[in-house]
Amino acid sequence: MLFVGWASIFGWGTKFVDVMSSVYIGFTPSFLGGIIGAVEGFFDGAIGGAIIAFVYNAVAERK
């Protein structure tokens, strides 16, 4: 998210930033927008990963 946000300043990946800005509020093609998107993406990935790990461990424990 960070690098795509920064690259979109120069016109690369602008469609991706447009789509992802509807999910990550504050993610814009700017220096600060890239940092905001990276922080939100990190926490989104951490929460999603924790949920997936919890479900995996619950299923693996039953077998």
Secondary structure, 3 states (H helix, E strand, C coil): CHHHHHHHHHCCCHHHHHHHCCCCCCCCCCHHHHHHHHHHHHHHHHHHHHHHHHHHHHHHHHC
